[in-house]
Amino acid sequence: MSSLLRCISSSSVALLHKGVRQRIPRSRHFRTYPVLRDQEASRGVLYKDLVVGVPKETLQNERRVALSPAGVEALVKQGFNVQVESGAGEESKFSDQHYRDAGATITDVNGALGSDLVLKVRAPSLTEADLLKPNSTLVSFIYPAQNPELMMKLSERQSNVLAMDQVPRVTIAQGYDALSSMANIAGYKAVVLASNHFGRFFTGQITAAGKVPPR
């Protein structure tokens, strides 16, 4: 950016004029290259004109959903139109009625994947990629290096893709660090599953019936 936009700032200068000390106020000037100056700023799209779609995850044993009813409610309050595929939240214990109460519209797979902005947990299959609206935006785990065929398909659809697995782990992007949050949940679940298979106490306990030593 520094090579395209140069900022010249002149600091305050104190001068003596007929024995009176005067101060020239700080001035700031910007010089841009013609290639930038001649461009017209693209007008944005109003939130109310955008449709956010949440399709149902099709990968076997995948129980997550890209957007909870609370997330839907937050987007609706900002003015977005949200449509959720029927049954998308069942594995996460969110019914279609929960999404309706949050302000979403229940639709089918074509409606969800044909939205302006598609939120998905797992990367879409090649069949699902064919249902994406041209020039739409997809937010999902993509893993581009491992899915060259999918990337080619998304390029053909002229899709704008935000790969959540590629978000840099820096302070300014902490709110978008989906890898850490998923790793935290996976670690928590691992301990719960391990305790179930372990079959004995992890720590000792003292109860009214006596002391139970750790085993």
Backbone as a chain_set.jsonl record, in Angstrom:
{"seq": "MSSLLRCISSSSVALLHKGVRQRIPRSRHFRTYPVLRDQEASRGVLYKDLVVGVPKETLQNERRVALSPAGVEALVKQGFNVQVESGAGEESKFSDQHYRDAGATITDVNGALGSDLVLKVRAPSLTEADLLKPNSTLVSFIYPAQNPELMMKLSERQSNVLAMDQVPRVTIAQGYDALSSMANIAGYKAVVLASNHFGRFFTGQITAAGKVPPR", "coords": {"N": [[0.82, -1.194, 0.0], [2.013, 1.184, 0.666], [3.509, 1.788, -1.551], [1.659, 2.575, -3.376], [0.151, 4.604, -2.312], [1.171, 7.612, -1.198], [1.949, 9.511, 1.518], [2.339, 12.781, 2.459], [3.31, 14.659, 4.994], [3.35, 17.704, 6.535], [4.89, 19.1, 9.264], [4.015, 21.082, 12.17], [5.182, 24.399, 12.138], [7.121, 26.845, 13.656], [7.301, 30.296, 13.315], [8.893, 33.479, 13.116], [7.449, 36.528, 12.86], [7.668, 39.749, 12.431], [8.393, 39.961, 15.081], [6.443, 38.504, 16.315], [5.46, 35.379, 17.342], [4.355, 32.891, 15.276], [2.284, 30.12, 14.446], [2.122, 27.639, 12.091], [-0.532, 25.684, 11.138], [-0.748, 22.089, 11.239], [-0.627, 20.373, 8.2], [-1.936, 18.026, 5.855], [-1.347, 16.063, 3.11], [-2.328, 14.074, 0.346], [-1.119, 12.046, -2.199], [-2.012, 10.314, -4.981], [-1.637, 7.689, -7.364], [-2.478, 7.937, -10.863], [-3.835, 5.645, -11.757], [-5.259, 4.806, -9.599], [-6.655, 7.094, -8.864], [-8.379, 7.587, -10.981], [-10.204, 5.585, -10.832], [-13.506, 4.535, -10.085], [-15.166, 4.339, -7.007], [-16.442, 1.293, -5.974], [-19.806, 0.576, -5.401], [-21.223, -0.664, -2.468], [-23.141, -3.569, -1.355], [-26.311, -3.639, 0.046], [-27.137, -4.972, 3.248], [-29.723, -5.996, 3.461], [-30.226, -6.858, 0.952], [-28.833, -9.13, 0.62], [-28.586, -12.669, 0.76], [-28.105, -15.139, 3.092], [-27.049, -18.418, 3.182], [-27.444, -21.61, 4.727], [-26.443, -24.719, 4.371], [-27.221, -28.24, 4.848], [-24.962, -30.452, 6.436], [-23.343, -33.029, 4.713], [-21.406, -34.952, 5.0], [-20.468, -38.097, 6.307], [-21.122, -38.846, 9.706], [-20.725, -36.246, 10.499], [-21.717, -33.819, 12.66], [-21.974, -31.169, 13.095], [-23.164, -27.791, 12.522], [-23.132, -24.948, 10.414], [-24.166, -22.533, 11.348], [-25.726, -21.434, 14.219], [-28.994, -21.075, 15.825], [-28.76, -18.76, 17.429], [-26.726, -17.391, 16.099], [-28.033, -16.935, 13.694], [-30.04, -15.179, 14.534], [-28.484, -12.972, 15.243], [-27.477, -12.176, 12.726], [-29.836, -11.583, 11.374], [-30.735, -9.392, 12.826], [-28.935, -7.518, 11.947], [-29.82, -7.104, 9.439], [-29.589, -8.991, 7.416], [-30.854, -11.528, 5.196], [-31.658, -14.758, 6.005], [-31.48, -18.131, 5.148], [-32.088, -21.493, 5.866], [-31.267, -24.841, 5.277], [-33.65, -27.443, 5.45], [-33.558, -29.474, 8.283], [-30.888, -29.039, 8.78], [-29.778, -28.453, 11.264], [-30.351, -30.599, 12.921], [-28.626, -32.669, 13.863], [-27.132, -31.203, 15.59], [-28.862, -30.665, 17.547], [-30.659, -28.613, 17.004], [-33.719, -27.61, 16.001], [-35.826, -27.159, 13.067], [-37.773, -25.363, 13.768], [-36.549, -23.864, 15.733], [-34.803, -22.336, 14.197], [-36.634, -20.936, 12.652], [-37.878, -19.394, 14.635], [-35.753, -17.762, 15.212], [-35.668, -16.149, 13.047], [-35.051, -17.095, 10.53], [-35.513, -18.501, 7.226], [-36.807, -21.574, 6.181], [-35.515, -23.784, 3.825], [-34.704, -25.699, 0.828], [-31.981, -27.82, -0.341], [-31.082, -26.682, -2.727], [-31.87, -24.037, -2.454], [-30.372, -23.217, -0.222], [-27.666, -23.575, -1.003], [-27.69, -21.962, -3.188], [-27.514, -19.353, -2.399], [-26.435, -15.912, -1.788], [-24.352, -15.684, 0.018], [-22.76, -18.359, 1.354], [-22.6, -20.419, 4.125], [-20.716, -22.949, 5.484], [-19.651, -25.959, 7.099], [-17.974, -28.278, 6.469], [-15.954, -28.728, 3.512], [-17.518, -28.205, 0.368], [-18.847, -30.843, -1.683], [-18.074, -31.938, -5.057], [-20.452, -32.109, -6.417], [-22.11, -30.523, -4.844], [-20.796, -28.123, -5.204], [-21.488, -27.476, -7.778], [-23.989, -26.459, -7.435], [-23.695, -23.987, -6.396], [-24.234, -20.487, -6.519], [-23.246, -18.453, -9.234], [-20.488, -16.231, -8.789], [-20.948, -16.035, -6.098], [-20.298, -16.073, -2.515], [-18.378, -18.213, -0.535], [-17.969, -19.525, 2.651], [-16.027, -21.599, 4.455], [-14.398, -24.613, 5.659], [-11.751, -25.402, 3.667], [-9.177, -26.324, 2.81], [-7.172, -25.902, 0.601], [-4.776, -26.922, -0.631], [-5.062, -29.666, -0.455], [-7.259, -30.164, -1.96], [-7.339, -29.809, -4.931], [-8.978, -30.3, -7.163], [-11.497, -29.505, -6.323], [-10.975, -26.781, -5.938], [-10.553, -25.992, -8.551], [-13.1, -26.398, -9.568], [-14.571, -24.525, -8.068], [-13.371, -22.231, -9.001], [-14.268, -22.235, -11.626], [-16.923, -21.704, -11.156], [-16.694, -19.126, -10.442], [-16.498, -18.404, -7.782], [-16.215, -16.656, -4.699], [-14.061, -17.376, -2.191], [-13.651, -18.01, 1.206], [-11.437, -19.533, 3.07], [-11.607, -21.024, 6.059], [-9.666, -22.475, 7.325], [-7.377, -21.295, 6.541], [-7.082, -18.882, 7.74], [-4.961, -16.572, 9.231], [-3.208, -17.089, 12.297], [-3.211, -14.725, 14.144], [-3.24, -11.871, 16.378], [-5.183, -9.95, 15.623], [-6.96, -11.468, 14.233], [-8.196, -13.215, 15.954], [-10.892, -13.657, 16.522], [-11.727, -15.068, 14.332], [-10.523, -17.467, 14.349], [-11.094, -20.462, 13.764], [-9.913, -22.933, 13.886], [-8.593, -23.227, 16.377], [-10.756, -23.146, 18.163], [-12.165, -25.413, 17.419], [-10.253, -27.36, 17.961], [-10.106, -27.103, 20.706], [-12.653, -27.992, 21.513], [-12.5, -30.603, 20.545], [-10.452, -31.639, 22.141], [-11.652, -31.52, 24.674], [-13.793, -33.314, 24.318], [-12.324, -35.615, 23.866], [-11.23, -36.184, 26.376], [-13.546, -36.754, 27.833], [-14.498, -39.035, 26.474], [-12.33, -40.713, 26.915], [-12.433, -41.032, 29.695], [-14.751, -42.5, 29.922], [-14.082, -44.931, 28.707], [-11.996, -45.672, 30.292], [-12.911, -46.639, 32.75], [-12.447, -46.53, 35.501], [-11.817, -44.586, 38.526], [-10.564, -41.297, 38.052], [-9.43, -39.578, 39.928], [-8.873, -39.616, 43.5], [-11.503, -39.944, 45.967], [-13.312, -38.705, 48.784], [-15.851, -39.842, 50.632], [-19.01, -40.198, 52.43], [-19.143, -42.859, 52.783], [-16.579, -43.614, 53.0], [-13.07, -43.574, 51.965], [-12.137, -43.372, 48.585], [-9.655, -44.592, 46.741], [-7.524, -43.293, 44.092], [-7.312, -44.938, 40.931]], "CA": [[0.0, 0.0, 0.0], [2.873, 2.366, 0.732], [3.998, 2.102, -2.887], [0.56, 3.125, -4.157], [-0.358, 5.815, -1.681], [2.223, 8.291, -0.477], [1.429, 10.565, 2.388], [3.32, 13.803, 2.779], [2.799, 15.432, 6.128], [4.225, 18.8, 6.97], [4.664, 19.339, 10.687], [3.818, 22.479, 12.579], [6.418, 25.174, 12.085], [7.039, 28.125, 14.368], [7.992, 31.353, 12.585], [8.912, 34.806, 13.718], [7.003, 37.525, 11.899], [7.601, 41.039, 13.103], [8.507, 39.784, 16.514], [5.325, 37.694, 16.829], [5.639, 33.96, 17.048], [3.171, 32.327, 14.634], [2.343, 28.675, 14.233], [1.401, 27.162, 10.919], [-1.189, 24.422, 11.511], [-0.318, 20.882, 10.515], [-1.397, 20.064, 6.992], [-1.715, 16.658, 5.405], [-1.68, 15.948, 1.696], [-2.225, 12.724, -0.204], [-0.897, 11.987, -3.634], [-2.276, 8.971, -5.467], [-1.318, 7.454, -8.76], [-3.665, 8.076, -11.718], [-4.572, 4.394, -11.897], [-6.192, 4.751, -8.473], [-7.48, 8.301, -8.838], [-9.385, 7.535, -12.032], [-11.162, 4.517, -10.582], [-14.685, 4.876, -9.303], [-15.373, 3.444, -5.879], [-17.564, 0.379, -6.19], [-20.857, 0.702, -4.41], [-21.457, -1.905, -1.749], [-24.462, -4.178, -1.401], [-26.996, -3.525, 1.318], [-27.348, -6.237, 3.938], [-31.074, -6.498, 3.205], [-30.241, -7.429, -0.394], [-28.012, -10.341, 0.625], [-29.187, -13.875, 1.338], [-27.122, -16.046, 3.689], [-27.559, -19.783, 3.154], [-26.786, -22.604, 5.584], [-26.845, -26.055, 3.937], [-27.022, -29.367, 5.76], [-23.704, -31.159, 6.203], [-23.622, -34.346, 4.144], [-20.343, -35.905, 5.311], [-20.879, -39.075, 7.309], [-20.754, -38.6, 11.113], [-20.556, -34.812, 10.769], [-22.885, -33.373, 13.42], [-21.962, -29.72, 13.27], [-23.874, -26.932, 11.578], [-22.33, -23.732, 10.267], [-24.764, -21.386, 12.018], [-26.715, -21.773, 15.238], [-30.092, -20.099, 15.863], [-28.271, -17.496, 17.984], [-26.021, -16.721, 15.011], [-29.052, -16.472, 12.754], [-30.681, -14.008, 15.12], [-27.547, -11.85, 15.153], [-27.427, -11.718, 11.334], [-31.134, -10.992, 11.032], [-30.773, -8.075, 13.449], [-28.125, -6.619, 11.126], [-30.531, -6.867, 8.188], [-29.414, -10.067, 6.451], [-31.878, -12.559, 5.011], [-31.011, -16.043, 6.254], [-32.28, -19.315, 4.869], [-31.429, -22.697, 6.361], [-31.817, -26.072, 4.708], [-34.429, -28.223, 6.399], [-32.811, -30.534, 8.947], [-29.457, -28.724, 8.869], [-29.315, -28.408, 12.648], [-30.866, -31.718, 13.714], [-27.535, -33.369, 14.548], [-26.64, -30.303, 16.638], [-29.999, -30.459, 18.461], [-31.398, -27.41, 16.645], [-34.805, -27.969, 15.101], [-36.193, -26.133, 12.094], [-38.555, -24.339, 14.457], [-35.587, -22.972, 16.396], [-34.316, -21.393, 13.195], [-37.753, -20.046, 12.302], [-38.042, -18.441, 15.73], [-34.63, -16.822, 15.156], [-35.87, -15.264, 11.905], [-34.592, -17.692, 9.272], [-36.461, -19.182, 6.356], [-36.408, -22.958, 5.916], [-35.494, -24.03, 2.392], [-34.104, -26.977, 0.439], [-30.539, -27.746, -0.599], [-30.839, -25.749, -3.823], [-32.004, -22.677, -1.94], [-29.271, -22.912, 0.689], [-26.415, -23.452, -1.753], [-27.856, -20.932, -4.208], [-27.557, -18.042, -1.744], [-25.325, -15.003, -2.086], [-23.279, -16.023, 0.949], [-23.005, -19.719, 1.841], [-21.812, -20.794, 5.291], [-20.671, -24.409, 5.531], [-18.557, -26.466, 7.931], [-17.098, -29.073, 5.602], [-15.836, -28.274, 2.13], [-18.574, -28.804, -0.461], [-18.468, -31.852, -2.674], [-18.132, -31.404, -6.418], [-21.87, -31.98, -6.76], [-22.611, -29.341, -4.146], [-20.176, -26.941, -5.811], [-22.252, -27.151, -8.988], [-25.222, -25.767, -7.045], [-23.377, -22.641, -5.93], [-24.589, -19.382, -7.4], [-22.043, -17.792, -9.777], [-20.034, -15.013, -8.106], [-21.344, -16.032, -4.693], [-19.204, -16.195, -1.558], [-18.429, -19.429, 0.276], [-17.15, -19.524, 3.86], [-15.999, -22.994, 4.866], [-13.08, -25.239, 5.688], [-11.508, -25.777, 2.272], [-7.89, -27.008, 2.657], [-6.927, -25.796, -0.845], [-3.686, -27.768, -1.126], [-5.521, -31.054, -0.514], [-8.456, -30.275, -2.807], [-7.14, -29.027, -6.163], [-10.115, -30.461, -8.063], [-12.553, -28.635, -5.806], [-10.587, -25.403, -6.21], [-10.8, -25.754, -9.964], [-14.545, -26.289, -9.742], [-14.986, -23.244, -7.504], [-12.89, -21.201, -9.92], [-15.186, -22.23, -12.763], [-18.161, -21.067, -10.699], [-16.323, -17.752, -10.096], [-16.86, -18.253, -6.376], [-15.307, -16.013, -3.764], [-13.937, -18.395, -1.146], [-12.909, -17.716, 2.431], [-11.077, -20.8, 3.701], [-11.415, -20.787, 7.48], [-8.433, -23.123, 7.749], [-6.252, -20.484, 6.096], [-7.047, -17.617, 8.475], [-3.721, -16.526, 10.02], [-3.405, -17.082, 13.743], [-2.647, -13.504, 14.688], [-4.119, -11.252, 17.367], [-6.303, -9.241, 15.007], [-7.885, -12.45, 13.652], [-8.574, -14.204, 16.963], [-12.312, -13.964, 16.431], [-11.977, -15.92, 13.177], [-9.669, -18.648, 14.482], [-11.966, -21.617, 13.948], [-9.109, -24.126, 14.166], [-8.362, -23.331, 17.809], [-12.0, -23.466, 18.848], [-12.484, -26.813, 17.142], [-9.278, -28.174, 18.687], [-10.495, -27.059, 22.114], [-13.803, -28.886, 21.68], [-12.033, -31.971, 20.319], [-9.722, -32.061, 23.335], [-12.63, -31.735, 25.745], [-14.51, -34.557, 24.029], [-11.381, -36.721, 24.008], [-11.125, -36.514, 27.804], [-14.81, -37.382, 28.231], [-14.52, -40.385, 25.916], [-11.295, -41.501, 27.584], [-12.913, -41.385, 31.035], [-15.764, -43.539, 29.768], [-13.413, -46.202, 28.395], [-11.044, -45.999, 31.357], [-13.643, -47.544, 33.622], [-12.083, -46.374, 36.919], [-11.747, -43.193, 38.951], [-9.375, -40.539, 37.702], [-8.846, -39.057, 41.165], [-9.453, -40.171, 44.717], [-12.644, -39.237, 46.524], [-13.658, -38.982, 50.172], [-17.297, -39.787, 50.755], [-19.51, -40.682, 53.718], [-18.907, -44.308, 52.846], [-15.155, -43.868, 53.14], [-12.169, -43.018, 50.981], [-11.965, -44.144, 47.36], [-8.334, -44.197, 46.196], [-7.428, -43.242, 42.619], [-6.852, -46.221, 40.358]], "C": [[0.862, 1.255, 0.0], [3.402, 2.754, -0.631], [2.91, 2.722, -3.753], [0.067, 4.455, -3.609], [0.734, 6.435, -0.837], [1.624, 9.459, 0.299], [2.558, 11.512, 2.73], [2.737, 14.686, 3.861], [3.811, 16.49, 6.518], [3.887, 19.143, 8.402], [4.49, 20.819, 10.967], [5.164, 23.189, 12.635], [6.197, 26.493, 12.808], [7.88, 29.154, 13.636], [7.935, 32.649, 13.382], [8.53, 35.813, 12.654], [6.767, 38.84, 12.638], [7.564, 40.881, 14.62], [7.4, 38.964, 17.13], [5.534, 36.258, 16.405], [4.336, 33.397, 16.491], [3.379, 30.829, 14.404], [1.492, 28.307, 13.023], [0.762, 25.82, 11.274], [-0.701, 23.261, 10.654], [-1.227, 20.652, 9.32], [-1.006, 18.685, 6.498], [-2.199, 16.528, 3.968], [-1.466, 14.507, 1.239], [-2.027, 12.823, -1.716], [-1.092, 10.546, -4.077], [-1.901, 8.871, -6.938], [-2.591, 7.549, -9.604], [-4.486, 6.807, -11.804], [-5.571, 4.229, -10.76], [-7.156, 5.928, -8.488], [-8.62, 8.218, -9.846], [-10.421, 6.438, -11.813], [-12.333, 5.041, -9.761], [-14.854, 3.859, -8.183], [-16.607, 2.58, -6.131], [-18.564, 0.518, -5.051], [-21.1, -0.667, -3.762], [-22.883, -2.397, -1.913], [-25.077, -4.081, -0.014], [-27.217, -4.905, 1.933], [-28.707, -6.85, 3.581], [-31.209, -7.123, 1.823], [-29.417, -8.709, -0.491], [-28.745, -11.484, 1.312], [-28.066, -14.783, 1.818], [-27.734, -17.437, 3.748], [-26.743, -20.722, 4.022], [-27.257, -23.989, 5.143], [-26.589, -27.113, 5.006], [-25.723, -30.076, 5.412], [-24.007, -32.591, 5.77], [-22.562, -35.389, 4.458], [-20.78, -36.827, 6.44], [-20.289, -38.739, 8.681], [-20.473, -37.13, 11.425], [-21.841, -34.287, 11.431], [-22.949, -31.864, 13.602], [-22.835, -29.031, 12.221], [-23.147, -25.588, 11.568], [-22.873, -22.548, 11.057], [-25.837, -21.862, 12.986], [-27.869, -20.782, 15.173], [-29.668, -18.752, 16.442], [-27.511, -16.699, 16.924], [-26.974, -16.18, 13.966], [-29.7, -15.19, 13.265], [-29.79, -12.779, 15.031], [-27.481, -11.295, 13.732], [-28.723, -11.039, 10.925], [-31.244, -9.59, 11.622], [-29.978, -7.057, 12.647], [-28.77, -6.351, 9.774], [-30.39, -7.952, 7.147], [-30.673, -10.928, 6.351], [-31.187, -13.91, 5.12], [-31.977, -17.172, 5.909], [-31.451, -20.561, 5.181], [-32.092, -23.914, 5.734], [-32.534, -26.871, 5.79], [-33.596, -29.374, 6.966], [-31.34, -30.245, 9.127], [-28.945, -28.789, 10.299], [-29.744, -29.574, 13.51], [-29.771, -32.422, 14.501], [-26.917, -32.514, 15.651], [-27.738, -29.938, 17.631], [-30.684, -29.115, 18.246], [-32.478, -27.805, 15.636], [-35.06, -26.853, 14.098], [-36.98, -25.003, 12.756], [-37.664, -23.362, 15.213], [-35.08, -21.914, 15.42], [-35.422, -20.435, 12.758], [-37.938, -18.977, 13.372], [-36.935, -17.389, 15.732], [-34.731, -15.875, 13.96], [-35.43, -15.818, 10.569], [-35.751, -18.29, 8.497], [-35.945, -20.583, 6.081], [-36.557, -23.234, 4.425], [-34.922, -25.407, 2.105], [-32.635, -26.767, 0.125], [-30.224, -26.758, -1.714], [-30.925, -24.304, -3.351], [-30.832, -22.277, -1.055], [-27.967, -22.685, -0.068], [-26.492, -22.382, -2.838], [-27.927, -19.531, -3.637], [-26.356, -17.189, -2.143], [-24.106, -15.318, -1.229], [-23.612, -17.366, 1.574], [-22.049, -20.015, 2.987], [-21.88, -22.302, 5.449], [-19.487, -24.843, 6.377], [-17.548, -27.205, 7.059], [-17.061, -28.493, 4.194], [-16.917, -28.94, 1.283], [-18.016, -29.872, -1.388], [-18.55, -31.221, -4.059], [-19.571, -31.221, -6.867], [-22.473, -30.744, -6.102], [-22.045, -28.066, -4.752], [-20.919, -26.509, -7.073], [-23.521, -26.367, -8.666], [-24.964, -24.355, -6.546], [-23.738, -21.601, -6.977], [-23.321, -18.731, -7.942], [-21.763, -16.468, -9.051], [-20.501, -14.928, -6.654], [-20.102, -16.196, -3.813], [-19.417, -17.418, -0.69], [-17.468, -19.289, 1.45], [-17.187, -20.93, 4.434], [-14.557, -23.423, 5.117], [-12.826, -25.814, 4.295], [-10.271, -26.651, 2.115], [-7.494, -27.048, 1.175], [-5.862, -26.749, -1.369], [-4.118, -29.225, -1.281], [-6.7, -31.249, -1.459], [-8.309, -29.465, -4.096], [-8.335, -29.128, -7.119], [-11.28, -29.578, -7.627], [-12.237, -27.172, -6.09], [-10.82, -25.046, -7.676], [-12.289, -25.565, -10.234], [-15.056, -24.948, -9.217], [-14.528, -22.081, -8.38], [-13.799, -21.096, -11.137], [-16.5, -21.556, -12.413], [-17.937, -19.599, -10.343], [-16.726, -17.437, -8.652], [-15.778, -17.492, -5.619], [-15.246, -16.898, -2.529], [-13.106, -17.865, 0.011], [-12.672, -19.04, 3.14], [-10.759, -20.552, 5.164], [-10.125, -21.425, 7.993], [-7.2, -22.329, 7.356], [-6.18, -19.13, 6.812], [-5.799, -17.587, 9.346], [-4.013, -16.422, 11.509], [-2.662, -15.897, 14.35], [-3.684, -12.846, 15.589], [-5.352, -10.64, 16.736], [-7.349, -10.208, 14.45], [-8.329, -13.502, 14.661], [-10.033, -14.605, 16.848], [-12.655, -14.891, 15.282], [-11.186, -17.229, 13.237], [-10.526, -19.87, 14.799], [-11.181, -22.883, 14.28], [-8.903, -24.314, 15.661], [-9.62, -23.728, 18.556], [-12.377, -24.924, 18.626], [-11.523, -27.75, 17.875], [-9.612, -28.217, 20.171], [-11.657, -28.015, 22.389], [-13.378, -30.338, 21.52], [-11.269, -32.497, 21.536], [-10.64, -32.341, 24.502], [-13.357, -33.063, 25.553], [-13.594, -35.764, 24.213], [-11.255, -37.161, 25.467], [-12.387, -37.223, 28.286], [-14.879, -38.822, 27.729], [-13.497, -41.279, 26.608], [-11.748, -41.93, 28.97], [-13.956, -42.481, 30.973], [-15.128, -44.898, 29.515], [-12.458, -46.637, 29.501], [-11.687, -46.925, 32.39], [-13.306, -47.45, 35.098], [-12.047, -44.89, 37.264], [-10.459, -42.551, 38.448], [-8.652, -40.054, 38.963], [-9.519, -39.717, 42.362], [-10.6, -39.329, 45.223], [-12.823, -39.637, 47.982], [-15.151, -38.774, 50.326], [-17.714, -40.235, 52.151], [-19.27, -42.16, 53.89], [-17.424, -44.635, 53.013], [-14.365, -43.259, 52.013], [-12.044, -43.962, 49.783], [-10.625, -43.709, 46.744], [-8.361, -44.12, 44.675], [-6.866, -44.551, 42.095], [-6.431, -46.011, 38.921]], "O": [[0.492, 2.269, -0.592], [3.715, 3.922, -0.861], [3.22, 3.339, -4.772], [-0.377, 5.323, -4.36], [1.176, 5.836, 0.143], [0.882, 10.277, -0.245], [3.604, 11.097, 3.228], [1.752, 15.388, 3.629], [4.975, 16.197, 6.792], [2.737, 19.442, 8.724], [4.773, 21.678, 10.132], [6.153, 22.641, 13.121], [5.194, 27.171, 12.587], [9.056, 28.91, 13.364], [7.045, 32.865, 14.204], [9.222, 35.938, 11.643], [5.789, 39.001, 13.368], [6.822, 41.561, 15.328], [7.4, 38.739, 18.34], [5.76, 35.973, 15.229], [3.314, 33.426, 17.176], [4.496, 30.355, 14.199], [0.305, 28.625, 12.952], [1.473, 24.9, 11.678], [-0.298, 23.437, 9.504], [-2.451, 20.73, 9.43], [0.121, 18.235, 6.702], [-3.346, 16.855, 3.662], [-0.547, 13.823, 1.689], [-2.697, 13.595, -2.401], [-0.402, 9.651, -3.591], [-1.859, 9.872, -7.652], [-3.679, 7.268, -9.101], [-5.711, 6.873, -11.914], [-6.608, 3.589, -10.93], [-8.334, 5.778, -8.164], [-9.711, 8.726, -9.589], [-11.413, 6.373, -12.539], [-12.17, 5.874, -8.869], [-14.702, 2.656, -8.398], [-17.679, 3.088, -6.459], [-18.189, 0.569, -3.879], [-21.169, -1.688, -4.446], [-23.722, -1.735, -2.525], [-24.432, -4.406, 0.982], [-27.455, -5.881, 1.222], [-28.828, -8.064, 3.42], [-32.178, -7.829, 1.546], [-29.316, -9.305, -1.564], [-29.434, -11.289, 2.313], [-27.183, -15.154, 1.044], [-28.819, -17.615, 4.302], [-25.515, -20.648, 4.056], [-28.36, -24.401, 5.501], [-25.829, -26.891, 5.948], [-25.415, -30.28, 4.238], [-24.825, -33.276, 6.384], [-22.773, -36.578, 4.219], [-21.39, -36.384, 7.413], [-19.113, -38.394, 8.798], [-20.021, -36.815, 12.526], [-22.913, -34.311, 10.827], [-23.891, -31.349, 14.204], [-23.187, -29.607, 11.192], [-22.615, -25.149, 12.588], [-22.113, -21.643, 11.402], [-26.743, -22.605, 12.609], [-27.742, -19.742, 14.526], [-30.156, -17.711, 16.002], [-27.635, -15.476, 16.856], [-26.757, -15.101, 13.414], [-29.884, -14.234, 12.512], [-30.271, -11.674, 14.776], [-27.433, -10.079, 13.546], [-28.707, -10.036, 10.211], [-31.793, -8.694, 10.981], [-30.298, -5.868, 12.658], [-28.324, -5.471, 9.037], [-31.005, -7.86, 6.085], [-31.448, -11.036, 7.301], [-30.226, -14.174, 4.397], [-33.136, -17.167, 6.324], [-30.281, -20.663, 4.813], [-33.318, -24.006, 5.668], [-32.06, -26.956, 6.923], [-33.003, -30.15, 6.216], [-30.599, -31.115, 9.584], [-27.788, -29.146, 10.521], [-29.524, -29.55, 14.721], [-29.959, -32.741, 15.676], [-26.255, -33.039, 16.547], [-27.579, -29.03, 18.447], [-31.228, -28.537, 19.186], [-32.169, -28.279, 14.542], [-34.568, -25.736, 14.262], [-36.874, -23.842, 12.361], [-37.982, -22.177, 15.322], [-34.946, -20.743, 15.774], [-35.166, -19.255, 12.522], [-38.132, -17.802, 13.061], [-37.139, -16.265, 16.191], [-33.971, -14.91, 13.865], [-35.432, -15.098, 9.57], [-36.823, -18.548, 9.043], [-34.765, -20.759, 5.779], [-37.599, -22.951, 3.834], [-34.683, -26.191, 3.023], [-32.104, -25.671, 0.302], [-29.207, -26.067, -1.656], [-30.153, -23.451, -3.789], [-30.352, -21.145, -1.122], [-27.25, -21.718, 0.192], [-25.461, -21.946, -3.351], [-28.361, -18.607, -4.326], [-25.399, -17.672, -2.749], [-22.969, -15.231, -1.693], [-24.632, -17.502, 2.249], [-20.835, -19.88, 2.841], [-22.966, -22.874, 5.537], [-18.445, -24.187, 6.383], [-16.397, -26.786, 6.939], [-18.012, -27.853, 3.745], [-17.199, -30.124, 1.467], [-16.864, -29.808, -1.818], [-19.038, -30.102, -4.211], [-19.881, -30.29, -7.609], [-23.245, -30.011, -6.721], [-22.73, -27.045, -4.811], [-20.973, -25.323, -7.395], [-24.067, -25.686, -9.534], [-25.906, -23.603, -6.298], [-23.564, -21.821, -8.176], [-22.396, -18.479, -7.17], [-22.676, -15.701, -8.744], [-20.452, -13.856, -6.05], [-19.0, -16.428, -4.311], [-20.51, -17.634, -0.169], [-16.293, -18.972, 1.265], [-18.242, -21.407, 4.851], [-13.617, -22.684, 4.823], [-13.61, -26.626, 3.805], [-10.303, -27.625, 1.363], [-7.482, -28.118, 0.568], [-6.027, -27.326, -2.443], [-3.6, -29.939, -2.14], [-7.097, -32.383, -1.728], [-9.078, -28.531, -4.327], [-8.666, -28.16, -7.803], [-11.964, -28.98, -8.458], [-13.13, -26.403, -6.445], [-11.235, -23.931, -7.995], [-12.693, -24.702, -11.014], [-15.889, -24.308, -9.86], [-15.218, -21.068, -8.486], [-14.069, -19.998, -11.624], [-17.122, -20.913, -13.259], [-18.884, -18.9, -9.981], [-17.224, -16.353, -8.35], [-14.585, -17.666, -5.867], [-16.269, -17.144, -1.889], [-12.008, -17.343, -0.178], [-13.588, -19.606, 3.737], [-9.743, -19.931, 5.479], [-9.557, -20.966, 8.984], [-6.093, -22.651, 7.789], [-5.302, -18.322, 6.512], [-5.596, -18.506, 10.139], [-4.954, -15.746, 11.923], [-1.62, -16.056, 14.986], [-4.859, -13.214, 15.57], [-6.455, -10.794, 17.259], [-8.494, -9.818, 14.222], [-8.792, -14.573, 14.269], [-10.376, -15.769, 17.056], [-13.752, -15.448, 15.246], [-11.186, -18.004, 12.281], [-10.664, -20.261, 15.958], [-11.723, -23.806, 14.888], [-9.021, -25.43, 16.167], [-9.571, -24.547, 19.473], [-12.854, -25.593, 19.543], [-11.929, -28.809, 18.354], [-9.424, -29.244, 20.824], [-11.645, -28.753, 23.373], [-13.833, -31.208, 22.263], [-11.421, -33.658, 21.915], [-10.429, -33.301, 25.244], [-13.518, -33.838, 26.495], [-14.04, -36.818, 24.666], [-11.183, -38.354, 25.761], [-12.309, -38.18, 29.056], [-15.271, -39.723, 28.47], [-13.759, -42.455, 26.86], [-11.487, -43.059, 29.387], [-14.038, -43.309, 31.88], [-15.585, -45.908, 30.051], [-12.146, -47.82, 29.633], [-11.063, -47.884, 32.844], [-13.839, -48.229, 35.888], [-12.226, -44.04, 36.393], [-9.403, -43.183, 38.423], [-7.425, -40.113, 39.052], [-10.597, -40.301, 42.244], [-10.668, -38.132, 44.943], [-12.523, -40.767, 48.367], [-15.654, -37.661, 50.17], [-16.869, -40.608, 52.964], [-19.2, -42.66, 55.013], [-17.056, -45.802, 53.152], [-14.906, -42.515, 51.195], [-11.872, -45.171, 49.936], [-10.494, -42.576, 46.28], [-9.148, -44.819, 44.038], [-6.042, -45.191, 42.748], [-6.013, -46.959, 38.255]]}, "num_chains": 1, "name": "protein.A"}
